[in-house]
Amino acid sequence: MGDNRLEHQIGFILEVDKIKNVFRQTFLTDGSRKENDAEHSWHLALMAVLLKEHAAEPDLDLQRVVKMVLVHDIVEIDAGDTFCYDDKGALDKREREEAAADRIFGMLPADQADEIRALWEEFEAMQTPESRFAAALDRLQPLLHNYSTGGAAWREHGVTSDKVLQHNRHIANGSPVLWEYAETLIGDAVEKGFLPRA
C-alpha cells in the first residue's frame, strides 16, 4: 500500500485501539472491575450531550467539547494513567504526556495532527468555556462512580474528603450547577462513610 492520507488515518485509528487496555483507578458503577480509558471517554461524550444545559456558558460549541473528551486521554496509551490523587506521579505527568502526544498525534496527516493536538492542549489548559466544561465532566464522572460503589477507589487509595473537594473544585468553572451537585454528593459520601473526613 502507498503512503497516503487514508493509511495514516487508519494507522492512527488502529493505534488508539490500545486505549481500551489503559485501565483507570475508577471502578465501574457495579464495582465489578476498573474502567478503561475508552469507556471513560465514551461516558464523558454522552455526559456532554446530556448535561450541556448545565454548562456555565450553555452556548458553547458542543461538538468541540465532544471531540475534546474523546481525545483527552489518548496520550495515556504511552504515558499511562496517572491517578488524580497521586502527587508523585503528577511530578512528571506533563513530560510523559507531551512525548506521547508528539508520537501518537504525529501519526495523523499534519492538519489532523494539529487539530487533535490543539484539542488536547485546550483541554489541559482549561481556559475556554468548552475546555472548562469538558474538565468539569472529567471530574464529575469518577465522583459518580465512587459514590455508586460506596467509595471503592477512595478507600483503596486512602483518599480523604479534603482531597476530593480540593481536586474537584474546578468543576464550578465549567458548571456551577454540577459543582453544587458534586458537593452534595461528597457531603453525603462522608455522612454514609464512603469517604473519610480529613
GUZADREN-969584 format. One record per residue: residue number from 1; y, x, z of N, C-alpha, C, O, CB in turn. Coordinates in nm, 2 decimals. Last residue first. Glycine has a CB too. Layout:
REM residues N
 voza   n.c2   n.c1   n.c3  ca.c2  ca.c1  ca.c3   c.c2   c.c1   c.c3   o.c2   o.c1   o.c3  cb.c2  cb.c1  cb.c3
  NUM      Y      X      Z      Y      X      Z      Y      X      Z      Y      X      Z      Y      X      Z
...
REM end
This chain:
REM residues 198
 voza   n.c2   n.c1   n.c3  ca.c2  ca.c1  ca.c3   c.c2   c.c1   c.c3   o.c2   o.c1   o.c3  cb.c2  cb.c1  cb.c3
  198   1.44  -1.11   5.65   1.47  -0.96   5.65   1.45  -0.91   5.80   1.47  -0.79   5.82   1.61  -0.93   5.61
  197   1.16  -1.34   5.65   1.31  -1.30   5.67   1.32  -1.15   5.68   1.23  -1.08   5.71   1.36  -1.37   5.80
  196   0.91  -1.37   5.40   0.95  -1.33   5.53   1.11  -1.31   5.53   1.17  -1.26   5.43   0.88  -1.20   5.57
  195   0.80  -1.65   5.23   0.89  -1.53   5.21   0.94  -1.49   5.35   1.01  -1.57   5.41   1.01  -1.57   5.12
  194   0.65  -1.86   5.31   0.61  -1.79   5.18   0.68  -1.66   5.17   0.64  -1.56   5.10   0.64  -1.88   5.06
  193   0.73  -2.02   5.52   0.65  -1.89   5.55   0.60  -1.82   5.43   0.52  -1.73   5.44   0.54  -1.93   5.64
  192   0.89  -2.23   5.48   0.75  -2.25   5.47   0.66  -2.13   5.50   0.54  -2.14   5.50   0.72  -2.31   5.33
  191   1.14  -2.11   5.50   1.10  -2.21   5.60   0.95  -2.23   5.60   0.89  -2.26   5.71   1.17  -2.34   5.58
  190   1.13  -1.95   5.27   1.14  -1.88   5.41   1.09  -1.98   5.51   1.02  -1.94   5.60   1.29  -1.84   5.44
  189   1.13  -2.14   5.08   1.02  -2.05   5.09   1.02  -1.98   5.22   0.91  -1.95   5.28   1.03  -1.94   4.97
  188   1.38  -2.26   5.12   1.26  -2.34   5.15   1.13  -2.25   5.16   1.05  -2.27   5.24   1.23  -2.45   5.04
  187   1.54  -2.06   5.03   1.55  -2.11   5.17   1.42  -2.18   5.21   1.37  -2.17   5.32   1.67  -2.19   5.19
  186   1.46  -2.05   4.77   1.44  -1.93   4.85   1.44  -1.97   5.00   1.36  -1.93   5.08   1.55  -1.82   4.83
  185   1.54  -2.30   4.68   1.40  -2.26   4.67   1.37  -2.15   4.76   1.27  -2.15   4.83   1.37  -2.22   4.52
  184   1.82  -2.28   4.72   1.74  -2.38   4.79   1.60  -2.35   4.79   1.53  -2.36   4.90   1.76  -2.52   4.72
  183   1.87  -2.07   4.53   1.90  -2.05   4.68   1.82  -2.16   4.76   1.77  -2.12   4.87   2.05  -2.07   4.70
  182   1.80  -2.21   4.29   1.73  -2.09   4.34   1.75  -2.06   4.49   1.65  -2.03   4.56   1.77  -1.97   4.26
  181   2.00  -2.40   4.28   1.86  -2.44   4.29   1.78  -2.33   4.34   1.69  -2.35   4.43   1.81  -2.49   4.15
  180   2.22  -2.23   4.25   2.21  -2.33   4.37   2.07  -2.37   4.39   2.02  -2.38   4.50   2.31  -2.45   4.34
  179   2.15  -2.12   4.01   2.16  -2.03   4.13   2.15  -2.12   4.26   2.09  -2.09   4.35   2.29  -1.95   4.13
  178   2.17  -2.33   3.84   2.04  -2.27   3.86   2.04  -2.18   3.98   1.94  -2.17   4.05   2.00  -2.19   3.74
  177   2.45  -2.37   3.86   2.36  -2.48   3.89   2.22  -2.42   3.92   2.16  -2.46   4.02   2.35  -2.58   3.78
  176   2.56  -2.14   3.76   2.58  -2.17   3.90   2.48  -2.28   3.95   2.44  -2.28   4.06   2.72  -2.22   3.92
  175   2.44  -1.93   3.54   2.43  -2.07   3.57   2.45  -2.09   3.72   2.35  -2.07   3.79   2.30  -2.13   3.52
  174   2.51  -1.67   3.51   2.46  -1.74   3.39   2.45  -1.89   3.41   2.46  -1.96   3.31   2.32  -1.68   3.35
  173   2.59  -1.60   3.76   2.68  -1.56   3.65   2.64  -1.64   3.52   2.72  -1.67   3.44   2.68  -1.41   3.63
  172   2.38  -1.67   3.93   2.50  -1.75   3.93   2.59  -1.72   3.81   2.67  -1.81   3.77   2.58  -1.73   4.06
  171   2.20  -1.47   3.90   2.17  -1.60   3.83   2.30  -1.68   3.82   2.32  -1.75   3.72   2.06  -1.67   3.91
  170   2.27  -1.26   4.07   2.34  -1.27   3.94   2.30  -1.39   3.85   2.36  -1.42   3.75   2.32  -1.15   3.86
  169   2.10  -1.28   4.28   2.23  -1.33   4.30   2.30  -1.35   4.16   2.38  -1.44   4.14   2.32  -1.25   4.39
  168   1.86  -1.15   4.30   1.87  -1.27   4.21   2.01  -1.33   4.21   2.03  -1.43   4.14   1.77  -1.37   4.25
  167   1.87  -0.95   4.48   1.83  -0.92   4.35   1.86  -1.03   4.25   1.88  -1.01   4.13   1.68  -0.89   4.35
  166   1.95  -1.08   4.72   2.04  -0.97   4.66   2.00  -0.95   4.51   2.09  -0.94   4.43   2.02  -0.84   4.74
  165   1.74  -1.25   4.77   1.87  -1.30   4.75   1.96  -1.20   4.68   2.03  -1.24   4.58   1.94  -1.34   4.89
  164   1.53  -1.07   4.79   1.52  -1.17   4.69   1.66  -1.23   4.66   1.70  -1.24   4.55   1.42  -1.28   4.74
  163   1.62  -0.92   5.01   1.60  -0.85   4.88   1.60  -0.95   4.77   1.65  -0.93   4.66   1.47  -0.77   4.88
  162   1.61  -1.11   5.21   1.74  -1.05   5.18   1.73  -0.98   5.04   1.83  -0.98   4.97   1.78  -0.95   5.29
  161   1.34  -1.18   5.23   1.43  -1.28   5.18   1.57  -1.21   5.14   1.63  -1.25   5.04   1.46  -1.39   5.28
  160   1.12  -0.91   5.12   1.18  -1.00   5.22   1.30  -1.08   5.16   1.34  -1.05   5.05   1.24  -0.92   5.34
  159   0.80  -0.80   5.01   0.94  -0.84   4.98   1.00  -0.93   5.08   0.93  -1.03   5.12   0.95  -0.89   4.84
  158   0.54  -0.69   5.01   0.62  -0.69   5.13   0.77  -0.71   5.11   0.86  -0.65   5.17   0.61  -0.55   5.20
  157   0.38  -0.73   4.80   0.47  -0.61   4.79   0.56  -0.61   4.91   0.65  -0.52   4.92   0.55  -0.62   4.67
  156   0.24  -0.96   4.85   0.16  -0.84   4.81   0.25  -0.72   4.82   0.20  -0.61   4.85   0.12  -0.86   4.66
  155   0.44  -1.14   4.90   0.36  -1.10   5.01   0.29  -0.97   4.98   0.28  -0.88   5.06   0.26  -1.21   5.05
  154   0.55  -1.18   4.64   0.63  -1.13   4.75   0.55  -1.07   4.87   0.58  -0.97   4.92   0.72  -1.25   4.81
  153   0.32  -1.28   4.51   0.37  -1.14   4.47   0.47  -1.09   4.58   0.47  -0.97   4.61   0.45  -1.15   4.34
  152   0.29  -1.53   4.66   0.18  -1.43   4.64   0.24  -1.29   4.61   0.19  -1.20   4.67   0.10  -1.48   4.52
  151   0.43  -1.76   4.75   0.49  -1.62   4.77   0.39  -1.51   4.74   0.40  -1.40   4.81   0.54  -1.61   4.91
  150   0.30  -1.98   4.67   0.31  -1.96   4.81   0.36  -1.81   4.84   0.32  -1.76   4.95   0.18  -1.98   4.88
  149   0.32  -2.02   4.40   0.19  -1.95   4.45   0.20  -1.92   4.60   0.12  -1.84   4.66   0.17  -1.82   4.38
  148   0.56  -2.13   4.36   0.44  -2.21   4.33   0.32  -2.15   4.38   0.22  -2.22   4.40   0.43  -2.22   4.18
  147   0.73  -1.92   4.43   0.73  -2.04   4.51   0.60  -2.12   4.49   0.54  -2.17   4.58   0.86  -2.12   4.48
  146   0.67  -1.75   4.21   0.64  -1.71   4.35   0.64  -1.83   4.45   0.55  -1.83   4.53   0.75  -1.61   4.40
  145   0.75  -1.90   4.00   0.61  -1.86   4.01   0.58  -1.82   4.15   0.48  -1.86   4.21   0.58  -1.75   3.92
  144   1.03  -1.92   4.05   0.95  -2.04   4.03   0.80  -2.01   4.06   0.73  -2.09   4.12   0.97  -2.11   3.90
  143   1.09  -1.65   4.04   1.11  -1.72   4.16   1.03  -1.85   4.16   0.96  -1.88   4.26   1.26  -1.76   4.18
  142   1.04  -1.59   3.77   0.95  -1.53   3.87   0.97  -1.60   4.01   0.87  -1.61   4.08   0.97  -1.38   3.89
  141   1.26  -1.75   3.66   1.12  -1.77   3.62   1.02  -1.71   3.73   0.93  -1.78   3.78   1.08  -1.72   3.49
  140   1.51  -1.64   3.74   1.46  -1.77   3.79   1.31  -1.79   3.77   1.24  -1.84   3.86   1.53  -1.89   3.72
  139   1.54  -1.41   3.59   1.53  -1.40   3.73   1.47  -1.53   3.79   1.39  -1.52   3.89   1.67  -1.37   3.80
  138   1.56  -1.50   3.33   1.46  -1.39   3.36   1.44  -1.37   3.51   1.33  -1.33   3.55   1.51  -1.26   3.30
  137   1.77  -1.68   3.35   1.64  -1.73   3.33   1.53  -1.63   3.36   1.43  -1.66   3.42   1.62  -1.78   3.18
  136   1.97  -1.49   3.38   1.95  -1.59   3.48   1.81  -1.65   3.47   1.74  -1.66   3.57   2.06  -1.70   3.47
  135   1.96  -1.36   3.13   1.92  -1.28   3.25   1.90  -1.38   3.37   1.81  -1.35   3.45   2.03  -1.18   3.29
  134   2.05  -1.56   2.97   1.91  -1.51   2.95   1.87  -1.43   3.07   1.75  -1.45   3.11   1.91  -1.41   2.82
  133   2.31  -1.59   3.07   2.22  -1.70   3.08   2.07  -1.65   3.06   1.99  -1.69   3.14   2.25  -1.81   2.97
  132   2.41  -1.33   3.00   2.41  -1.38   3.14   2.32  -1.49   3.16   2.25  -1.50   3.26   2.55  -1.42   3.18
  131   2.38  -1.34   2.72   2.30  -1.25   2.80   2.30  -1.28   2.95   2.20  -1.26   3.01   2.35  -1.10   2.78
  130   2.57  -1.55   2.65   2.43  -1.56   2.62   2.34  -1.46   2.70   2.23  -1.50   2.75   2.41  -1.52   2.47
  129   2.81  -1.45   2.75   2.76  -1.57   2.80   2.61  -1.59   2.77   2.53  -1.63   2.86   2.83  -1.70   2.75
  128   2.79  -1.09   2.80   2.82  -1.21   2.72   2.76  -1.33   2.78   2.67  -1.32   2.86   2.76  -1.19   2.57
  127   2.69  -0.89   2.97   2.84  -0.91   2.95   2.88  -1.03   2.87   2.99  -1.07   2.87   2.90  -0.79   2.89
  126   2.44  -0.76   3.02   2.48  -0.89   3.08   2.63  -0.92   3.08   2.69  -0.96   3.18   2.43  -0.89   3.23
  125   2.31  -0.54   2.93   2.45  -0.52   2.98   2.50  -0.65   3.05   2.58  -0.64   3.14   2.54  -0.50   2.86
  124   2.06  -0.62   2.84   2.06  -0.53   2.95   2.21  -0.52   3.01   2.22  -0.51   3.14   2.02  -0.39   2.90
  123   2.13  -0.79   2.62   2.06  -0.84   2.74   2.07  -0.75   2.86   2.10  -0.80   2.97   1.91  -0.86   2.71
  122   2.24  -0.59   2.46   2.32  -0.70   2.51   2.26  -0.77   2.63   2.33  -0.80   2.73   2.34  -0.81   2.40
  121   2.01  -0.44   2.40   2.13  -0.38   2.47   2.22  -0.49   2.53   2.26  -0.47   2.64   2.21  -0.29   2.38
  120   1.86  -0.63   2.26   1.81  -0.57   2.38   1.92  -0.51   2.46   1.93  -0.53   2.59   1.71  -0.46   2.35
  119   2.04  -0.67   2.04   2.00  -0.79   2.13   1.95  -0.73   2.26   1.98  -0.79   2.37   1.89  -0.88   2.06
  118   2.04  -0.42   1.93   2.16  -0.48   1.98   2.13  -0.59   2.07   2.20  -0.61   2.17   2.25  -0.52   1.86
  117   1.77  -0.40   1.84   1.82  -0.31   1.94   1.95  -0.36   2.01   1.97  -0.35   2.13   1.85  -0.17   1.88
  116   1.77  -0.60   1.65   1.69  -0.62   1.77   1.73  -0.52   1.88   1.73  -0.56   2.00   1.54  -0.59   1.73
  115   1.96  -0.49   1.46   1.98  -0.63   1.52   1.90  -0.64   1.65   1.95  -0.69   1.75   1.94  -0.74   1.43
  114   1.85  -0.25   1.39   1.98  -0.25   1.46   2.00  -0.38   1.53   2.06  -0.39   1.64   2.09  -0.23   1.35
  113   1.61  -0.33   1.28   1.61  -0.24   1.39   1.74  -0.25   1.47   1.74  -0.25   1.59   1.57  -0.10   1.35
  112   1.71  -0.47   1.06   1.65  -0.55   1.17   1.63  -0.46   1.29   1.64  -0.52   1.41   1.51  -0.60   1.12
  111   1.82  -0.26   0.91   1.90  -0.37   0.95   1.84  -0.45   1.07   1.92  -0.49   1.16   1.93  -0.46   0.83
  110   1.59  -0.08   0.88   1.71  -0.04   0.95   1.80  -0.16   1.00   1.84  -0.16   1.11   1.79   0.05   0.87
  109   1.27  -0.22   0.95   1.37  -0.18   0.85   1.51  -0.17   0.93   1.53  -0.24   1.03   1.39  -0.29   0.73
  108   1.11  -0.10   1.25   1.16  -0.20   1.16   1.25  -0.15   1.05   1.30  -0.03   1.06   1.23  -0.31   1.24
  107   1.06   0.11   1.42   0.96   0.08   1.32   1.00  -0.02   1.22   0.95  -0.03   1.11   0.83   0.03   1.39
  106   1.26   0.12   1.61   1.27   0.21   1.49   1.16   0.19   1.38   1.17   0.24   1.27   1.27   0.35   1.53
  105   1.16  -0.02   1.82   1.26  -0.09   1.73   1.27  -0.01   1.60   1.30  -0.07   1.49   1.39  -0.11   1.80
  104   0.99   0.19   1.92   0.94   0.06   1.87   1.03  -0.01   1.78   0.99  -0.06   1.67   0.91  -0.03   2.00
  103   1.16   0.43   1.96   1.03   0.43   1.89   1.00   0.29   1.83   0.97   0.28   1.71   0.92   0.48   1.98
  102   1.39   0.33   2.10   1.40   0.42   1.99   1.28   0.41   1.90   1.28   0.40   1.78   1.43   0.57   2.03
  101   1.27   0.20   2.32   1.35   0.12   2.22   1.36   0.20   2.09   1.36   0.15   1.98   1.49   0.09   2.28
  100   1.15   0.41   2.45   1.07   0.31   2.40   1.14   0.23   2.29   1.09   0.20   2.18   1.02   0.21   2.51
   99   1.38   0.55   2.54   1.29   0.62   2.45   1.20   0.51   2.38   1.16   0.53   2.26   1.20   0.72   2.53
   98   1.49   0.34   2.70   1.56   0.39   2.59   1.47   0.46   2.49   1.48   0.44   2.37   1.67   0.49   2.63
   97   1.29   0.33   2.90   1.31   0.21   2.81   1.39   0.25   2.69   1.37   0.20   2.58   1.38   0.10   2.88
   96   1.32   0.57   3.04   1.19   0.53   2.98   1.21   0.42   2.87   1.15   0.43   2.76   1.09   0.49   3.09
   95   1.59   0.55   3.12   1.54   0.66   3.04   1.41   0.62   2.96   1.40   0.65   2.84   1.53   0.79   3.12
   94   1.57   0.32   3.29   1.66   0.32   3.17   1.61   0.43   3.07   1.61   0.40   2.95   1.80   0.34   3.21
   93   1.39   0.41   3.50   1.36   0.30   3.41   1.44   0.30   3.28   1.38   0.29   3.17   1.39   0.17   3.49
   92   1.41   0.60   3.69   1.41   0.65   3.56   1.38   0.54   3.46   1.34   0.56   3.34   1.30   0.76   3.55
   91   1.46   0.43   3.92   1.54   0.55   3.90   1.53   0.60   3.76   1.64   0.64   3.70   1.49   0.66   3.99
   90   1.28   0.22   3.95   1.41   0.19   3.89   1.49   0.32   3.85   1.58   0.31   3.77   1.49   0.10   3.98
   89   1.08   0.32   4.10   1.05   0.30   3.96   1.18   0.28   3.88   1.19   0.31   3.76   0.96   0.19   3.94
   88   1.20   0.31   4.35   1.16   0.44   4.30   1.15   0.42   4.15   1.20   0.51   4.07   1.03   0.49   4.36
   87   1.23   0.03   4.40   1.35   0.12   4.39   1.32   0.25   4.33   1.40   0.31   4.25   1.41   0.14   4.53
   86   1.10  -0.25   4.30   1.06  -0.11   4.30   1.17  -0.01   4.28   1.21   0.02   4.17   0.95  -0.08   4.20
   85   1.15  -0.51   4.25   1.18  -0.46   4.38   1.14  -0.32   4.40   1.13  -0.27   4.52   1.12  -0.55   4.48
   84   1.07  -0.55   3.98   1.21  -0.56   4.01   1.25  -0.51   4.15   1.37  -0.48   4.18   1.26  -0.70   3.99
   83   0.85  -0.32   3.84   0.86  -0.43   3.94   1.01  -0.43   3.99   1.06  -0.33   4.02   0.76  -0.42   4.06
   82   0.84  -0.24   3.52   0.89  -0.19   3.65   0.92  -0.31   3.73   1.01  -0.39   3.70   1.02  -0.10   3.63
   81   0.59  -0.20   3.28   0.67  -0.30   3.36   0.71  -0.23   3.49   0.63  -0.17   3.56   0.59  -0.43   3.39
   80   0.63   0.05   3.03   0.56  -0.01   3.14   0.65  -0.11   3.21   0.77  -0.10   3.20   0.50   0.09   3.24
   79   0.73   0.18   2.81   0.79   0.21   2.94   0.71   0.15   3.05   0.73   0.20   3.17   0.93   0.16   2.94
   78   0.58   0.07   2.59   0.58   0.22   2.62   0.62   0.25   2.76   0.56   0.33   2.83   0.67   0.29   2.52
   77   0.61  -0.20   2.63   0.49  -0.15   2.57   0.47   0.00   2.60   0.36   0.04   2.63   0.49  -0.18   2.42
   76   0.87  -0.25   2.72   0.77  -0.22   2.82   0.63  -0.18   2.77   0.54  -0.14   2.84   0.75  -0.34   2.91
   75   1.02  -0.32   2.51   1.02  -0.18   2.54   0.91  -0.15   2.65   0.88  -0.03   2.66   1.16  -0.14   2.60
   74   1.00  -0.60   2.51   0.92  -0.52   2.41   0.91  -0.38   2.45   0.81  -0.31   2.43   0.97  -0.54   2.27
   73   1.16  -0.76   2.67   1.06  -0.68   2.73   0.97  -0.60   2.64   0.88  -0.53   2.68   0.97  -0.77   2.82
   72   1.34  -0.90   2.49   1.39  -0.82   2.60   1.29  -0.73   2.67   1.33  -0.62   2.73   1.45  -0.91   2.70
   71   1.27  -1.06   2.28   1.26  -0.92   2.26   1.29  -0.83   2.38   1.27  -0.71   2.38   1.35  -0.88   2.15
   70   1.30  -1.32   2.38   1.17  -1.29   2.31   1.16  -1.14   2.29   1.05  -1.09   2.28   1.17  -1.36   2.17
   69   1.55  -1.33   2.48   1.44  -1.33   2.57   1.31  -1.30   2.51   1.22  -1.25   2.57   1.43  -1.47   2.64
   68   1.70  -1.31   2.23   1.71  -1.21   2.34   1.59  -1.21   2.43   1.54  -1.10   2.47   1.84  -1.23   2.41
   67   1.63  -1.54   2.10   1.60  -1.41   2.04   1.60  -1.30   2.15   1.51  -1.22   2.15   1.70  -1.37   1.93
   66   1.75  -1.73   2.28   1.60  -1.73   2.25   1.56  -1.59   2.19   1.46  -1.54   2.23   1.57  -1.85   2.15
   65   2.02  -1.66   2.25   1.95  -1.65   2.38   1.80  -1.64   2.36   1.73  -1.56   2.42   1.99  -1.77   2.47
   64   2.06  -1.72   1.98   2.08  -1.58   2.03   2.01  -1.56   2.16   1.94  -1.46   2.19   2.23  -1.54   2.04
   63   2.03  -1.99   1.98   1.94  -1.91   1.90   1.94  -1.76   1.95   1.84  -1.69   1.96   1.97  -1.92   1.75
   62   2.24  -2.08   2.14   2.10  -2.09   2.19   2.01  -2.00   2.12   1.92  -1.94   2.17   2.06  -2.23   2.19
   61   2.54  -1.97   2.22   2.45  -1.96   2.10   2.31  -1.96   2.15   2.26  -1.85   2.18   2.49  -1.84   2.01
   60   2.72  -2.19   2.44   2.67  -2.06   2.40   2.57  -2.08   2.28   2.53  -2.19   2.25   2.60  -1.99   2.51
   59   2.83  -2.41   2.56   2.84  -2.40   2.42   2.80  -2.26   2.36   2.83  -2.23   2.25   2.99  -2.42   2.38
   58   2.80  -2.39   2.84   2.69  -2.46   2.76   2.71  -2.46   2.61   2.62  -2.50   2.54   2.69  -2.60   2.81
   57   2.83  -2.15   3.05   2.90  -2.18   2.93   2.81  -2.25   2.83   2.74  -2.19   2.75   2.97  -2.06   2.87
   56   2.63  -2.16   3.24   2.77  -2.16   3.29   2.86  -2.19   3.17   2.97  -2.26   3.19   2.81  -2.02   3.34
   55   2.37  -2.40   3.16   2.44  -2.27   3.14   2.58  -2.28   3.19   2.65  -2.38   3.18   2.43  -2.22   3.00
   54   2.25  -2.64   3.16   2.29  -2.59   3.29   2.36  -2.45   3.28   2.39  -2.40   3.38   2.17  -2.59   3.38
   53   2.17  -2.69   2.90   2.28  -2.77   2.95   2.33  -2.73   3.09   2.44  -2.76   3.13   2.23  -2.92   2.97
   52   1.95  -2.52   2.87   2.07  -2.48   2.82   2.19  -2.56   2.87   2.30  -2.51   2.89   2.07  -2.50   2.66
   51   1.69  -2.58   2.94   1.79  -2.57   3.05   1.93  -2.53   3.00   2.02  -2.50   3.08   1.74  -2.46   3.15
   50   1.52  -2.58   2.72   1.52  -2.69   2.81   1.64  -2.69   2.91   1.69  -2.80   2.94   1.39  -2.70   2.89
   49   1.56  -2.33   2.59   1.58  -2.46   2.52   1.60  -2.57   2.61   1.68  -2.66   2.59   1.45  -2.48   2.43
   48   1.50  -2.16   2.80   1.63  -2.15   2.74   1.66  -2.28   2.67   1.77  -2.34   2.68   1.64  -2.03   2.65
   47   1.23  -2.22   2.85   1.33  -2.25   2.95   1.47  -2.25   2.89   1.55  -2.34   2.93   1.32  -2.14   3.07
   46   1.12  -2.11   2.62   1.11  -2.25   2.64   1.21  -2.30   2.75   1.28  -2.40   2.73   0.97  -2.29   2.68
   45   1.18  -1.84   2.67   1.23  -1.90   2.55   1.23  -2.05   2.56   1.33  -2.12   2.53   1.15  -1.86   2.42
   44   1.03  -1.79   2.90   1.18  -1.79   2.91   1.24  -1.85   2.79   1.34  -1.92   2.80   1.23  -1.64   2.91
   43   0.77  -1.82   2.80   0.82  -1.91   2.91   0.97  -1.91   2.91   1.03  -2.02   2.92   0.76  -1.87   3.04
   42   0.76  -1.60   2.63   0.75  -1.73   2.58   0.80  -1.83   2.68   0.87  -1.93   2.64   0.60  -1.76   2.54
   41   0.78  -1.39   2.82   0.89  -1.41   2.72   0.88  -1.55   2.66   0.99  -1.61   2.63   0.87  -1.30   2.61
   40   0.54  -1.43   2.97   0.67  -1.43   3.03   0.78  -1.46   2.93   0.87  -1.55   2.95   0.70  -1.30   3.11
   39   0.35  -1.38   2.77   0.36  -1.51   2.84   0.49  -1.53   2.90   0.55  -1.64   2.90   0.25  -1.53   2.94
   38   0.41  -1.11   2.72   0.42  -1.21   2.61   0.43  -1.35   2.67   0.51  -1.43   2.62   0.30  -1.20   2.52
   37   0.36  -0.98   2.97   0.50  -0.99   2.91   0.51  -1.09   2.80   0.62  -1.15   2.79   0.54  -0.85   2.86
   36   0.13  -1.18   3.17   0.17  -1.06   3.08   0.30  -1.09   3.03   0.36  -1.20   3.03   0.06  -1.04   2.97
   35   0.07  -1.26   3.51   0.11  -1.30   3.38   0.13  -1.17   3.30   0.16  -1.06   3.36   0.23  -1.39   3.37
   34  -0.22  -1.23   3.72  -0.09  -1.20   3.69  -0.06  -1.23   3.54  -0.14  -1.21   3.45  -0.06  -1.05   3.72
   33  -0.42  -1.52   3.82  -0.41  -1.38   3.77  -0.26  -1.36   3.75  -0.17  -1.45   3.76  -0.49  -1.36   3.64
   32  -0.42  -1.76   3.96  -0.54  -1.71   3.91  -0.54  -1.56   3.87  -0.64  -1.49   3.88  -0.60  -1.79   3.80
   31  -0.20  -1.91   4.04  -0.24  -1.80   4.13  -0.36  -1.73   4.08  -0.41  -1.64   4.15  -0.26  -1.85   4.26
   30  -0.08  -2.10   3.89  -0.21  -2.14   3.96  -0.26  -2.03   4.04  -0.37  -2.04   4.11  -0.31  -2.19   3.86
   29   0.13  -1.96   3.78   0.16  -2.06   3.89   0.03  -2.12   3.96   0.04  -2.17   4.07   0.23  -2.18   3.83
   28   0.05  -1.61   3.77   0.06  -1.75   3.71   0.08  -1.85   3.82   0.04  -1.82   3.93  -0.07  -1.78   3.62
   27   0.24  -1.37   3.95   0.12  -1.44   3.93   0.15  -1.57   3.85   0.26  -1.63   3.86   0.06  -1.48   4.06
   26   0.41  -1.08   3.86   0.42  -1.22   3.88   0.29  -1.29   3.85   0.23  -1.27   3.75   0.53  -1.28   3.80
   25   0.40  -0.82   3.78   0.36  -0.85   3.91   0.36  -0.99   3.95   0.31  -1.03   4.05   0.45  -0.77   4.01
   24   0.27  -0.80   3.44   0.38  -0.81   3.54   0.32  -0.82   3.68   0.20  -0.84   3.69   0.48  -0.92   3.50
   23   0.10  -0.62   3.19   0.10  -0.72   3.30   0.21  -0.69   3.40   0.24  -0.58   3.44  -0.04  -0.71   3.37
   22   0.07  -0.59   2.87   0.16  -0.54   2.97   0.17  -0.65   3.08   0.23  -0.75   3.06   0.30  -0.50   2.91
   21  -0.08  -0.70   2.66  -0.15  -0.62   2.76  -0.06  -0.55   2.86  -0.11  -0.47   2.94  -0.23  -0.51   2.69
   20   0.10  -0.81   2.50   0.01  -0.90   2.56  -0.08  -0.83   2.67  -0.14  -0.89   2.75  -0.09  -0.97   2.46
   19   0.22  -0.61   2.37   0.29  -0.67   2.48   0.20  -0.76   2.56   0.23  -0.79   2.68   0.42  -0.74   2.44
   18   0.08  -0.55   2.14   0.05  -0.48   2.26   0.12  -0.53   2.39   0.07  -0.50   2.50   0.08  -0.33   2.25
   17   0.21  -0.67   1.94   0.10  -0.74   2.00   0.05  -0.68   2.13  -0.01  -0.74   2.21  -0.02  -0.75   1.90
   16   0.38  -0.49   1.83   0.43  -0.56   1.95   0.32  -0.66   2.01   0.34  -0.72   2.11   0.55  -0.64   1.92
   15   0.23  -0.39   1.61   0.26  -0.31   1.73   0.30  -0.39   1.85   0.25  -0.36   1.96   0.37  -0.21   1.70
   14   0.24  -0.61   1.44   0.11  -0.56   1.49   0.13  -0.48   1.62   0.06  -0.49   1.71   0.03  -0.49   1.39
   13   0.52  -0.61   1.38   0.45  -0.73   1.44   0.32  -0.69   1.50   0.28  -0.74   1.61   0.43  -0.83   1.33
   12   0.55  -0.35   1.27   0.62  -0.39   1.40   0.55  -0.51   1.46   0.52  -0.50   1.58   0.77  -0.42   1.37
   11   0.40  -0.39   1.03   0.37  -0.28   1.13   0.42  -0.31   1.27   0.36  -0.29   1.37   0.42  -0.15   1.08
   10   0.55  -0.59   0.91   0.41  -0.62   0.96   0.36  -0.51   1.06   0.30  -0.55   1.16   0.31  -0.63   0.84
    9   0.78  -0.45   0.86   0.79  -0.57   0.94   0.65  -0.60   1.00   0.64  -0.63   1.12   0.84  -0.68   0.86
    8   0.68  -0.25   0.69   0.75  -0.21   0.82   0.75  -0.33   0.91   0.73  -0.31   1.03   0.89  -0.16   0.79
    7   0.60  -0.41   0.48   0.50  -0.33   0.55   0.56  -0.28   0.69   0.49  -0.28   0.79   0.46  -0.21   0.47
    6   0.84  -0.52   0.39   0.73  -0.61   0.45   0.63  -0.53   0.53   0.59  -0.57   0.64   0.66  -0.69   0.34
    5   0.96  -0.29   0.28   1.02  -0.36   0.39   0.91  -0.44   0.46   0.91  -0.44   0.59   1.13  -0.45   0.34
    4   0.72  -0.03   0.20   0.82  -0.13   0.17   0.86  -0.20   0.29   0.81  -0.19   0.40   0.78  -0.22   0.06
    3   0.53   0.19   0.06   0.62   0.19   0.18   0.73   0.09   0.15   0.83   0.13   0.09   0.67   0.33   0.21
    2   0.23   0.04  -0.07   0.35   0.11  -0.08   0.43   0.10   0.05   0.41   0.01   0.13   0.43   0.07  -0.19
    1  -0.12   0.08   0.00   0.00   0.00   0.00   0.13   0.09   0.00   0.13   0.20   0.06   0.00  -0.10   0.12
REM end
